Amino acid sequence: MKRQFKESMRWALPLAVITLVLAAIFSIISTAILNQSGVITGILVVLVIIFLALFFDIIGVAATASSEAPFHAMASKGMRGAKYAVWLSKNADRVNTFCTDVIGDISAIISGTAASVVVVETLAILHDSGDAVEYVLSVCITCMVAGLTVFVKALGKSFAIKNATTIIYHVGFVIFFAENRLHLPILSLFDRKNSRTKGKIRK
């Protein structure tokens, strides 16, 4: 029990730090964009956030739905990125938590902020600051954002499950390129053991 708790803490603490950093970055960027923005800009920000969340949700679901066997076969053939794909599939719980929970929660918060900007700017255009109008408009926009988010994520989950192997291999290749060409320690942020044995996962 204590060993499992320690292993969970080794994963949970870095995840919390990463979440804090990403939340700060997303908040700073969104605040800078939304500051004194109009309705169109606000809508575009909402859409970008929704589809960003969709992108990561697809990766998280694909990791959970994928199997390690195809990636081991690819790795035996020397396909670049295959060993990273093995790691993604083997650590599907971590990948899913990061992609769906961390990115998903951050996206939900920022999309809510962007939606409120759309409400305020729309009221300014209508030259109506009545409480009833503001309430109805706020509810309508919130419902539309929530409905669109659920709709695109539902489509994304079906796509991710049907194409799990292809998706995870391509993500593995991107990580391979980032770590071996751009020297960005992506997996090292999520797996300390992997950072100590990095030389074993080069192809």
C-alpha positions as CSV (number, residue, x, y, z in Angstrom):
1,M,0.0,0.0,0.0
2,K,2.8,2.5,0.9
3,R,4.7,1.6,-2.2
4,Q,1.6,2.3,-4.4
5,F,1.1,5.6,-2.5
6,K,4.7,6.6,-3.2
7,E,4.4,5.7,-6.8
8,S,1.2,7.7,-7.1
9,M,2.8,10.7,-5.5
10,R,5.8,10.5,-7.8
11,W,3.3,10.9,-10.7
12,A,0.8,13.2,-9.1
13,L,3.2,15.9,-7.9
14,P,4.9,16.5,-11.3
15,L,1.4,16.5,-12.8
16,A,0.2,19.1,-10.4
17,V,3.3,21.3,-11.2
18,I,2.7,20.9,-14.9
19,T,-0.9,21.8,-14.5
20,L,0.0,24.9,-12.6
21,V,2.4,26.0,-15.2
22,L,0.1,25.3,-18.2
23,A,-2.8,27.0,-16.4
24,A,-0.7,30.1,-15.9
25,I,0.5,30.1,-19.5
26,F,-3.0,29.5,-20.9
27,S,-4.5,32.2,-18.6
28,I,-1.8,34.8,-19.6
29,I,-2.3,34.2,-23.3
30,S,-6.1,34.1,-23.2
31,T,-6.2,37.3,-21.0
32,A,-3.9,39.1,-23.4
33,I,-6.0,38.1,-26.4
34,L,-9.4,38.7,-24.7
35,N,-8.4,42.1,-23.2
36,Q,-10.5,44.7,-25.0
37,S,-11.5,42.1,-27.6
38,G,-14.8,42.0,-29.6
39,V,-17.5,39.4,-30.1
40,I,-15.8,37.8,-33.1
41,T,-12.4,37.5,-31.3
42,G,-14.2,36.0,-28.2
43,I,-16.0,33.5,-30.4
44,L,-12.8,32.5,-32.1
45,V,-11.0,32.0,-28.8
46,V,-13.8,29.8,-27.6
47,L,-13.7,27.7,-30.8
48,V,-9.9,27.4,-30.6
49,I,-10.0,26.2,-27.0
50,I,-12.8,23.7,-27.8
51,F,-10.9,22.2,-30.6
52,L,-7.6,22.2,-28.6
53,A,-9.4,20.2,-25.9
54,L,-10.8,17.9,-28.6
55,F,-7.3,17.3,-30.0
56,F,-5.9,16.2,-26.6
57,D,-9.1,14.3,-25.8
58,I,-8.5,12.2,-29.0
59,I,-5.0,11.4,-27.9
60,G,-6.1,10.4,-24.4
61,V,-8.9,8.1,-25.6
62,A,-6.6,6.6,-28.3
63,A,-4.0,5.8,-25.7
64,T,-6.5,4.0,-23.6
65,A,-8.0,2.1,-26.6
66,S,-4.6,1.2,-28.1
67,S,-2.6,-2.0,-27.6
68,E,1.1,-2.3,-27.1
69,A,1.6,-5.2,-29.5
70,P,1.5,-3.3,-32.8
71,F,4.0,-0.8,-31.5
72,H,6.4,-3.5,-30.4
73,A,6.2,-4.9,-34.0
74,M,6.9,-1.4,-35.4
75,A,9.8,-0.9,-33.0
76,S,11.3,-4.3,-34.1
77,K,11.3,-2.9,-37.6
78,G,13.2,0.2,-36.6
79,M,10.3,2.6,-37.1
80,R,11.0,5.9,-35.5
81,G,8.7,6.9,-32.8
82,A,7.5,3.3,-32.2
83,K,9.2,3.0,-28.8
84,Y,7.5,6.3,-27.7
85,A,4.2,4.9,-28.9
86,V,4.9,1.8,-26.7
87,W,5.4,4.1,-23.7
88,L,2.2,6.0,-24.5
89,S,0.1,2.8,-24.7
90,K,1.8,1.3,-21.7
91,N,1.1,4.4,-19.6
92,A,-2.4,5.0,-21.0
93,D,-3.7,6.1,-17.6
94,R,-1.2,8.9,-17.3
95,V,-1.7,10.0,-20.9
96,N,-5.5,10.0,-20.5
97,T,-5.3,11.9,-17.2
98,F,-3.1,14.6,-18.7
99,C,-4.9,14.9,-22.0
100,T,-8.5,14.7,-20.8
101,D,-8.4,15.9,-17.2
102,V,-5.5,18.5,-17.1
103,I,-6.0,20.0,-20.6
104,G,-9.7,19.5,-20.4
105,D,-10.2,21.3,-17.1
106,I,-7.9,24.2,-18.1
107,S,-9.8,24.5,-21.4
108,A,-13.1,24.5,-19.7
109,I,-12.0,27.3,-17.4
110,I,-10.6,29.5,-20.2
111,S,-13.6,28.8,-22.5
112,G,-15.9,30.0,-19.7
113,T,-13.9,33.2,-19.4
114,A,-14.0,33.7,-23.2
115,A,-17.8,33.0,-23.2
116,S,-18.3,35.7,-20.5
117,V,-16.4,38.2,-22.8
118,V,-18.7,37.3,-25.6
119,V,-21.7,38.0,-23.4
120,V,-20.4,41.4,-22.3
121,E,-19.5,42.5,-25.8
122,T,-22.8,41.4,-27.2
123,L,-24.7,43.4,-24.5
124,A,-22.6,46.4,-25.4
125,I,-23.6,46.0,-29.1
126,L,-27.3,45.7,-28.1
127,H,-27.0,48.7,-25.9
128,D,-28.9,46.8,-23.2
129,S,-27.6,46.2,-19.8
130,G,-30.9,44.8,-18.3
131,D,-30.5,42.0,-15.8
132,A,-33.1,39.8,-17.7
133,V,-31.3,40.2,-21.1
134,E,-27.9,39.6,-19.5
135,Y,-29.2,36.5,-17.7
136,V,-30.9,35.0,-20.8
137,L,-27.9,35.7,-23.1
138,S,-25.4,34.3,-20.5
139,V,-27.4,31.1,-20.2
140,C,-27.8,30.7,-24.0
141,I,-24.1,31.2,-24.8
142,T,-23.1,28.9,-21.9
143,C,-25.4,26.2,-23.2
144,M,-24.2,26.5,-26.8
145,V,-20.5,26.3,-25.7
146,A,-21.3,23.2,-23.5
147,G,-23.3,21.6,-26.3
148,L,-20.7,22.2,-28.9
149,T,-17.9,20.9,-26.6
150,V,-19.8,17.6,-25.9
151,F,-20.7,17.2,-29.6
152,V,-17.2,17.5,-30.9
153,K,-15.8,15.4,-28.1
154,A,-18.3,12.6,-28.8
155,L,-17.3,12.6,-32.5
156,G,-13.6,12.7,-31.4
157,K,-14.0,9.7,-29.1
158,S,-15.4,7.5,-31.9
159,F,-12.6,8.6,-34.3
160,A,-10.0,7.9,-31.6
161,I,-11.2,4.4,-30.8
162,K,-11.4,3.4,-34.5
163,N,-7.9,4.8,-35.3
164,A,-6.1,4.3,-31.9
165,T,-3.0,2.7,-33.3
166,T,-2.4,5.2,-36.1
167,I,-3.0,8.2,-33.8
168,I,-0.7,7.0,-31.0
169,Y,2.1,6.1,-33.5
170,H,1.9,9.6,-35.0
171,V,2.0,11.1,-31.5
172,G,5.0,8.9,-30.7
173,F,6.7,10.1,-33.8
174,V,6.1,13.7,-32.8
175,I,7.6,13.1,-29.3
176,F,10.5,11.3,-30.9
177,F,11.2,14.3,-33.2
178,A,10.8,16.8,-30.3
179,E,13.1,14.9,-28.0
180,N,15.8,13.8,-30.5
181,R,15.8,16.7,-32.9
182,L,14.6,19.7,-30.8
183,H,15.9,18.3,-27.5
184,L,12.7,18.9,-25.6
185,P,12.5,16.5,-22.6
186,I,8.8,15.7,-23.0
187,L,8.7,12.3,-21.4
188,S,11.1,13.2,-18.8
189,L,8.5,15.5,-17.3
190,F,6.1,12.6,-16.9
191,D,8.4,9.7,-16.1
192,R,11.5,10.1,-14.0
193,K,12.5,6.5,-14.6
194,N,12.3,7.1,-18.3
195,S,14.6,10.2,-17.9
196,R,17.2,8.0,-16.3
197,T,17.0,5.4,-19.1
198,K,16.6,7.8,-22.0
199,G,19.3,6.2,-24.0
200,K,17.1,3.1,-24.4
201,I,14.3,4.9,-26.2
202,R,16.0,6.6,-29.1
203,K,14.3,5.1,-32.1
